[in-house]
Amino acid sequence: MKIAIAQLNPIIGDIENNAQNIYKAAHIAVERKAELLLTPELSLCGYPPKDLLLNDSFVDSLWIELEELAKKIPKNLAILVGTVIKNSHAYLHGEKPLFNSIVLIENQAIKQIFHKRLLPTYDVFDEDRYFEPGKESNFFQLSSHVPHVKPIKIGVTVCEDLWNDEEFWGKRNYEDNPIQDLVKHGVNLVVNLSASPYSIGKQKTREAMLKYSAERYNIPIIYTNQVGGNDDLIFDGNSFAVSKDAEITLRAKGFQTAIEVVEYEQNSQDLEISYIANSLETEEEEIWSALVLGLKDYAYKCGFSKAILGLSGGIDSSLVAAIAAEALGKENVLGILMPSPYSSSHSITDAEALVNNLGISSHTLAIRDVMKAYDVLLEPLFKGTEFGVAEENLQSRIRGNLLMAIANKFGHLLLSTGNKSEMAVGYCTLYGDMNGGLAVISDVPKTRVFSLCKWLNRHEEVIPHNVLIKPPSAELKPDQVDQDSLPAYDILDAILDRLIHRHQSIKEIEAAGFDYDIVCKVVKLVTRAEFKRKQAPPGLKVSDRAFGTGWRMPIASRWKLD
Amino acid sequence: MKIAIAQLNPIIGDIENNAQNIYKAAHIAVERKAELLLTPELSLCGYPPKDLLLNDSFVDSLWIELEELAKKIPKNLAILVGTVIKNSHAYLHGEKPLFNSIVLIENQAIKQIFHKRLLPTYDVFDEDRYFEPGKESNFFQLSSHVPHVKPIKIGVTVCEDLWNDEEFWGKRNYEDNPIQDLVKHGVNLVVNLSASPYSIGKQKTREAMLKYSAERYNIPIIYTNQVGGNDDLIFDGNSFAVSKDAEITLRAKGFQTAIEVVEYEQNSQDLEISYIANSLETEEEEIWSALVLGLKDYAYKCGFSKAILGLSGGIDSSLVAAIAAEALGKENVLGILMPSPYSSSHSITDAEALVNNLGISSHTLAIRDVMKAYDVLLEPLFKGTEFGVAEENLQSRIRGNLLMAIANKFGHLLLSTGNKSEMAVGYCTLYGDMNGGLAVISDVPKTRVFSLCKWLNRHEEVIPHNVLIKPPSAELKPDQVDQDSLPAYDILDAILDRLIHRHQSIKEIEAAGFDYDIVCKVVKLVTRAEFKRKQAPPGLKVSDRAFGTGWRMPIASRWKLD
């Protein structure tokens, strides 16, 4: 029996359009002789719908659209659609008002509803805010239209439901383990409908985890994931299937929509080998693909076709320009060079070389006269004070204003170009270089920015060579380099990794061989920069802990990390 | 038996200092002959500690500090301290790693631990992110040092634990009802340790609710609340006690720290009348008190003593200046007047009148020449285009830059002055007038800004009369008034109230008598302004749904509210 997976890219809240895409996928599935189609978690509204769920009319619209959709699905196709279902017992039992559910449409009617049981409420996830967990796992019986094929019992799970194998993780994440319950029900196959956001190496974890569970429970599993960028989150797709003996039998291409078909074989009661896309080879290729998709979808879903960014001749803006050119087309990217009297000559020549390499447009606006106008105006107030952060930031903010003026004038999306190391320690100017609708690489540490650029140059020079070898500098005062104020980036990034991703204390980081004073300095900088991060644009998430939805820190706090 | 409540103002994460304040309160309690002292929820770390809880070393520090504190508490005082306790079964049972707990210290030792059962995970609350709910409600027995006084059984609850009276609410919010369980245990008294943030009219709700429960269960209740501003949240204190027959027997003053004592009387098994502060008379007085405290604490806890803001002669900046003068002292507030060629003469004279009324400092910076410098620079790019949003925003951003330059130079906290109506429809400039470390009135609708100013002028003119009567204008182009682009503010605010606070659909709002096209326009503006709000500074929350921590909307979404 053939089962299709639709790796769809929904737009949050665009219910009609999402339904249309499910409908189209259903027709393709039928053409390919599939008898069941799987779509991702919340495929009807897109994941995550967030506080749209607090509007009754939103939830009502989903149900109405679902009923419409059911009538249009070909009769010979069963389909699992992700949507939200009202919890009619909520007020009586003191439960949450909604379920995160999967609806089985069969024979053009709504036949059965399955509720997600394990609700992630960590990092970027807030599912307990909206949903009541389902109390039991359930299955449905799928009868084939092909003569002499026995019906199969298919267990339905939603995303996190399969992330609780205590043997695989070495601990329980939730009390229940849905796959165990389904196996007790005697299902032949487990399907999982997911909206699992990308982070570096996550696909490896997913495959290792589901291989483990497939083998442990001697059951094949089909995993269907959402694809596409939604604000800070990038869903990578990478839907796949695993046989009973832990073999990958299907893998859709990552970072793009896809419809694939896998065969459930009657006699072996297992999945047959089908299309298997290659895994991406390097972390750099993964991150690059993720950022390109994230930028492309953010622009498209917000209604922008063109982007603008400041080009300083530095490595961060160079990388962002390259990502933008790939995501939106070189003809849709405008780079603005904004030299000041403190700018080096290579800041211009390197930016120009980049513009040439990428084939994007550019324009140069020297900010000297605007700086002077501010200086004259502020002179009575600033008389007798020394050149300092105020003057440095002002240059960055003049550039930010120019970029926003052009963006406003021509309807461009402004991209901010700060990296994660800068965002961590606050080495960036609020209302200056932090300006933008999207922070493209704000979850990419500086050392990774370098490795991405080197990877990008593997066949030919994309990022000019000089950009890669010169010492990073904000060029906001004469002869300034980043390392005047910050530890070397390899040391900084290593400390930040321990601090941010591994939740280590100063003592633990020191014990790993880092200088105590440097660690303390970094911790202090990170803590103090919270007010800047609070006002940062959404940044594309590629790590397991980004400064964004999943980073919830108090600003006015005084904890001295021990 | 005397019981003291300490309405404390902790600094998030400043464990040592918070412990010191608990210690001081304990000594005052003993002086006043109290035998038990109640402190607020999470009094040791401050509420909400947010992702600081993800650091093991933070949680460990809390326990160490608690043990130190226990040794120092006078022997004749029992005390309930709010802190976080590790859940040792978490990995085994698949539970959350922490409890939100209350620790009983008696005779200088940790005697008993109580866990919060009902964990709010709506609006600004994320407790399911960190905490496992306690499985049962518990009590302790307090023996008096006074001869012949019988011990009393005291049931312990934490904040939300008492917010689930299904008779009072007409529905269940949670499955369990801790007070019911405690009554079954035969307790004589229920205490509640809270960190309940302020919103308009909330104290009325709290008192009505606990009066209802006290009478229903025939049990006295003592409610101790945190006070003080923590980022966007303002905790109002307003701790109180209710007797069995639903009489208020104690009320601490709101919006300030307090230590009060209430007597539990042996024979009546009830609380005796003690100090009862007056409730604030008007909503305006409440909001004013909240905003003053919120600004004062944000500045203090972030290390600022002085504030700066732009004065446009309009009502929003006038109100914020008045709040700042009250919160920080008039000598610590600097107003900057930044007229452009589009500014009216009254924008200057009204601002100057305000400066005089408040006695704050001011400085005038005419932005004409800086505008010209930008115009010259952008001329080659903007040639042939019409004056529009780009040019309007540029003026606002020049002002934003000037304010940030002065703030950076002299270490002032920049206050942004936008109101909730503007923030809702995006009638504000990102990186312009939205600039600031704190958005003081971003949860106050324009109509309420007016009523607050009128209230403020009840005895003498604080806000100049002309500010109150002239039509609101951004003055970014000749003869502009807000109502060129927006519906009248009374209509706009009424629509926004239904949309934001009551989750109504377009159809429902229309059915309430509003023009369909106007409602659609407002909804569209609100949806489109999401990217601006995402980058707004923290704003002081005074409503039950503010644009901040508790407002979680997707940006790249396309739901057309029906």
Interface residues (C-beta under 8 A of the other chain):
Chain A: I11 I12 G13 D14 I15 N17 G46 P48 P49 K50 D51 L52 L54 N55 D56 S57 F58 S61 Y91 L92 H93 G94 E95 T121 Y122 D126 D128 R129 N164 E166 K171 R172 N173 Y174 E175 D176 G229 N230 D231 D297 Y298 K301 C302 H363 L365 A366 I367 D369 V370 K372 A373 Y374 V376 L377 L378 P380 L381 F382 T385 G388 V389 A390 E391 N393 L394 R397 I398 G400 N401 L402 M404 A405 I406 N408 K409 L430 Y431 N435 G437 H503 S505 K507 E508 F531 K534 Q535 A536 P537 P538 W551 R552 M553 P554 I555 A556 S557 R558 W559 L561 D562
Chain B: I11 I12 G13 D14 I15 N17 G46 P48 P49 K50 D51 L52 L54 N55 D56 S57 F58 S61 Y91 L92 H93 G94 E95 T121 Y122 D126 D128 R129 N164 E166 K171 R172 N173 Y174 E175 D176 G229 N230 D231 D297 Y298 K301 C302 H363 L365 A366 I367 D369 V370 K372 A373 Y374 V376 L377 L378 P380 L381 F382 T385 G388 V389 A390 E391 N393 L394 R397 I398 G400 N401 L402 M404 A405 I406 N408 K409 L430 Y431 N435 G437 H503 S505 K507 E508 F531 K534 Q535 A536 P537 P538 W551 R552 M553 P554 I555 A556 S557 R558 W559 L561 D562
